[in-house]
Amino acid sequence: MDRVSTPEPQVETLVDLNAIAHNVRILAEHAGDAAVMVVVKADGYNHGAVEVAKAALAAGARELGVTTVPEAVKLRAAGITAPILCWLNTSDTDYASAVEADIEIAVSSVAHLEAVAAAARQVGKTATVSLKVDTGLNRNGVAPTEYAQVLDLLARLVAEETVRFRAIFSHLAHADLPSSPSIDMQRDRFLEAIATAKQAGLEPELVHLANSAAALTRPDLAFDMVRPGIAVYGLSPVPEISDYGLRPAMTFRARVALVKRVAAGEGVSYGHEWIADRDTTVALIPAGYADGVPRTLGGRFDVWLGGARRPNIGRICMDQFVVDLGENDAGVREGDTAILFGGEPGAPHPQEWADTLGTIHYEVVCSPHGRAVRNHIGGDR
């Protein structure tokens, strides 16, 4: 029987796991003696949490971080046994599933800690908890006004072996500005929180504070572990300083659906916002805002196609946009691959989209969705 070939996807994100491993090794070098926790929240920043986690651990990462219990449980279900921390849950979260799966749970209030303790008693197993303390970001984390109550409850739960106290950690507000005085202020508050816990008889097994930016620019904040996110995916948290040798792991690409001639004076796409000033050749790319190409990019970005940058012309539609090939079309044909962004030489970088849109590259790599099929290359899968 003849084998039926599977057609290539029209729109695809290609994730290079070798780039992930490369980036983890760079971060480990900067961390020195500190361990590396790789953050794979939001499905690995849209790169695939399970695949990224396995590649990162193989490259030397020691632990993993996510936001929610379901994210953590999914990693366990994939056979990952490394320590996993989750830190953003409500009091009515299914903490029992986390306790059963040996997930480390960060608590940010008395109510959260009480809910974790109740789950531990229900399961009949000691829960592992960490304290996330608010040192000035004023987002998640135990508020200073509630810290004493949390420590008092935690001490009682540790004494009765309902919970195991593993770590204290916090998060920086201005790490992307390495000289900001707020960083030292948060460091001092963090040290104060650690000292207060110790005075209450609670000795953390480890403490951690540094995100990607701090891991690369503030070695004095490495403590026992660094907690990088965006840098793992090859995007510099402080691009105005350096790329640190990081390699972007994601390539967003689409296959040309049609190549055609357009006569001078003819308009292209809805509203005819672009009108040809000469006879030209255009290529139709079957990706649009339903796939993660923002409509507001229309007429303001290039793709890499046929060995050159090709400008988008006209509006971006729900599922397609057009690029101008001009007379130097390099023989571009239907089925050829257009790179919307990626790390290849010549290709647009996610930072370019971010700069044009007035956002950050985090949002750019989280954008591909809908019909964009995600595939992985490299690594030991």
Phi, psi and omega in degrees: 000133180290139177282132178274122181284145178270122181295148176294147179294147178289323180232134189210145163251126181253121183250122182268106182288338174292326175293320177302311181299317178301315182293321178297320179295322176297316180294323178296322177298317179292330183286339180066238181277350181284148176286165178243121170259121179267128181273121181237031177296167178051047181055048179061047181052037178073018178258352183102099188299313184295312182295317179295317180301314181295318179295320181293317179295321178295333181271359176120354174297147183257330185221170179232149177231139176222177177268309190253161176300313179303322177299318182292316181297325178299321178294318177298318181297337179274004176092010181277126184252352180297159176301137179231128178250134171237143191223011180222091182220158176267169183295336181263017176296154176283076180290338180300320180293328178289318179296316179300324185268009181058044175268134176281128186248124175273136179244145183235007180196167174300317182299319178296315182295320177297321180294321178294318179298319179297321179294320179297318179293322179297317182281333183078036184214142180293131178270145175262124182233154172232154175262123169263116183256141179273114181252010178141352175287331178057047176233248177279158179122154180295127178289146179306326182290342182250357188299317181298318179296319179297316180296319180298314179294317181298318180300318180293320181291325177293318181298324180269005177063027173284325178227156170251129180268116185257312190210162167239134178213166178211181184223140185271144180271329187232035183296336179282000172238081192306335181263006181297131179297339180295334180294313179293325177298315179293323176301314181296320177293324178297313179299323178296317180296320178296315180298320180296319178297318180296322178296333178273008179084015181250106182259110180291146176287330176202160177228146180210147186220325192284128170269196182303310184298314180291325179298328183267338186240343183230077180300339179292348181254014182293326182048227182271341185199146172253158190229065184285147175239276189302326181295331178300328184269006172091014181246127183291133177285344177226069187299336180287345177264308183190161171266355175057018181078011180287148180244117177306131184271336185259134169242126178257120186215163179212153181267137179300130181267333185197143173237132183208162177271145174232129183279152176306136180092349179274143177267158183235130175070175184307138176077354181047048179290343175236129179238129183298129177266002176198164173300137183209174175244137179235158176238137179263124181253121186276061175216141181210200185291342174286348181250357178109015174259104186302135180300330181288353175280350187311125179075010186232016180214162178244163166239160175263116185208129178064034176076017180205164174280135180237125184283140171291139177233139180078180183289150169276129181259182183301322185222022178193156170211169185240143173237151181267123178267341183064199179280335178269069187274359177052026178069026180299134182227164174308136179097343177294158184262128173255127178265119180280316169203159181171190183255004181288148178305131179091334183286148175302141180265147177308330179297329179296316176298316181300314180298318181293322184273351183070037180228203180238157184295340174305310182295325181298310182287341175278354187282318183304129182200197178063243183276359180289111181278131179263128176232154181241144174232158178075181179073174179256091184253000000 
